[in-house]
């Protein structure tokens, strides 16, 4: 089934991450600490922690750094306690935006998020104002040229919900958020390595933005992503040049 172009957006995102490797480490460390605090430090019994450690390894984080932060979170070392909080709002053209943060100071964080929205053409929303437009799910993205039929066969057998081929040839696999790891492992065993594999908030439908509107929206997203306490930014804008 056809869908909106994905590949350019994925590559843009990866490029920004490469440019901000230090920020990526900070985000991954916070995710490791929260996952370990909530689910324990055993990788075998904590799938959220396994995913966080996978992200850390992909970002070339040393093993001792990973272990030290797991120990901090599980009480073996003294450390800062972060809590998760989500902010909702509207961007350019009424596009929906979710900003997931981890913070040790909610007063500071909400002020920074609100300022970013207001300064760059958006509006902070109330809790529940836009989240209903997104689905909590697992998402895997494969490069254009990947064998869609084989990916579909393996993914659906492993419990995936849907397989979508986008206009640019990228193949997207959607899973229950609890089933991402199972589907990912099955696909990798079959020789398919995803360019992206994560639990996400996926927009149910997209708002097309082009030209100046797209540029303003990208600026707003960049500013939100660059806030110290931001972990992830999700939105329903399809941005064109």
N, C-alpha and C positions, 0 to 999 in steps of 0.2 A: 504494500500500500504506500502511496506517495506521501511525502511530507515536506516540510520547509527545509531549506538548506541548513546543514549543521556544520559542515567541515570548517568553513572560514571562521565561524564563531569559536569552535574548539581550538583552532590554531592560534587565534588572537588571545584566547584565555591562557593557553600554555606559554605563549610568548611573554605575556605579562608576568606569569609566575616565574619564568626563567630570569626575568629582569629583577625580580624581587625575592630572591632566594632566602634572604634573611627573614623576611616577613612570613614566608611559607613555613620555615622552621618554627617560628613563634606560634603560628596557628596550629601546626601539627602537635607541638608540645602541649598546648592547651587541650586539644582533643584527646591526646593520650591520657592526660591527667584526669579529665572528667570521665572518660570511659573506664579508666581503672578504678576511680573512686566509686562509680556507680555499680560496676559489674565485677570488681576484683581484678587482681593483677595476673591471673592465669589466662594465657592466650588460648588454651584449649577450650575453655568454658566461657570466654567473653568475645563474641564475634565482633562487637563494635571496636574493642581494643585491637583485635587482629587487623581490621581494616585501617585503623589509625597507624599501627606499626608498619603496615604495607606502604602507606603514604610516606611515613618517615624514611623508610628504606629507599623509596623511589626518589626522595629528595636528598639522598646520600647522607643521612644523619647517622653519626657513629652509634654503634650498639650500646656503648656505655652511657651515652646521653639518653637513649631510649629507656634503658633500665633505670637510670637515676630518676627520671621523671615518673616512671611507674611506681618506684619506691616512695617518692614524695607523696603521690596521690593515695597510696594504700597505707600511709602512716608510718612507714619505715624511716622516712626522713621528713624534717620539717619543711613545709612549702606553702605557697599561696593557694588559697581555695577559690577556684573560679566557679561561677554559676552561669548556666545558659539562659539567654533571654532573646526573644524574637521581637523585632519591630516591623510594623507594616506601614506601607505608604503608597503614594501615587507619584509616578514620574511624568515625563513629557507625554502629552496626548492621552493622559489618564491611564497609562500603563501601570500595572500592579507590580509592586516591589516588596520582597521580604528580605530583611537583614537579620541574619543569625549572628549573635555575638556571644562571646564568653568574657565575663568581666569580674573583677574584684571590687568594682565601684559602679553600681547602677546609675547613680546620680550623674557621674561624669559621662557615662556611655550614652544615656538618653539625650543629654544636652548636645553631645557631638553629632549624634545621628540626626536629631531635629535640625541642627544648624546646617548640616550638609543638604538635607532635603530643601530647606527654605532658601538657601543661598543659590542653589542650582536648578530652580524651577520646579521642584517637587513639593509635595505636601505630606506631612506625617499623618498617618491614619490611626484609628483606634484598634484595639485588639479585635481580631476577627473580621476586619473591614475588607481584606483582600485574600486571606489565606484559603478561603473556600474555592478560589480559582486555581488551586494547585493540588497535585496529588503527591503524597509521600510514597516514594517508590525507589527501587534500585534501577540504575541506568548504566548500560554499557554501550560505548560507541566504537565502531570498527571502521577502518579507513575505506575510502572509495576503492572499489575493485574486489572487496571481500566477497566470497561466495555466499550470497544471500540464502540460497536454498539450503545449503549445508548448515549455516549458522541457525536458520530457523528450525531445522530438524533437531539439532543438538539442544538448542535453547528451550524449545517447547517441551522436549522430553525431560529436561531438567527442572521444569516448573516455571518457566518464563510466562509472562502474561501476553506479550505481543512482540513482534519484530517489524520494524518500520524501515523501509529504504527511502532515503531522502533524495531530493532533486539532484544533489551533487554526487550521489552514489554512496554516501556514508550510510552504514547500517546501524540502526539503534535497536537495542534489546531492552525491554522493560520487564522488571521482575517485581514481585512483592518485596517491600523493603527488608523483610526478614530473610528473603531467599536469594539476595544478591550473590553471596559468597558461593552458594551451591551451584548456581548457574555459571558464574565466572569460572569456577574450578572445572566444570564439565566442558566448557568451551575451550579453555586453555589445554585440557587433556586432549581435545580434538585438533589442536594446532592453531586455535584462533586466539590471539592475544589482543585484548582491547586497548585502544588508545586512552580510554577513560573508563573508569569503573568506580561508581560511588552511589551512596544513598543520597537522594536529592529530593527537591520539591519541584516537580515538573508541571509547567503551566498546561491547563486543559486546552487553551486556545491562545493564539498570538495576535498582537496588535502590530500592524505594519507601520514602521516609521522610516522615513527617507530624508535625505538632504539635511537641512539645518536641524530639523527635529531629531533625526537620528544622532547627529553630532552632539546635541545638547543632552540627549539621553545617555549616550556613552560617557560623557563627562560626569554626569551625576553618578552613574554606576561606578566609574573609576574612583571618584572621591569617596563613595561609601565603602568600596572594597579596601581603600587605603587607610581607613580608620584603624587605630591600633587594636581595638577590641572586636573588629569584624572577623568572623570566621568564614561566612559564605553570604553571597548576595544572589537571590533568585528573582527572576522577572519574566514577564510575558511579552516583551517587546522583540519583534523581528527587525533587526537593524540593517538597512541597505545603504550603500554609498550614495 
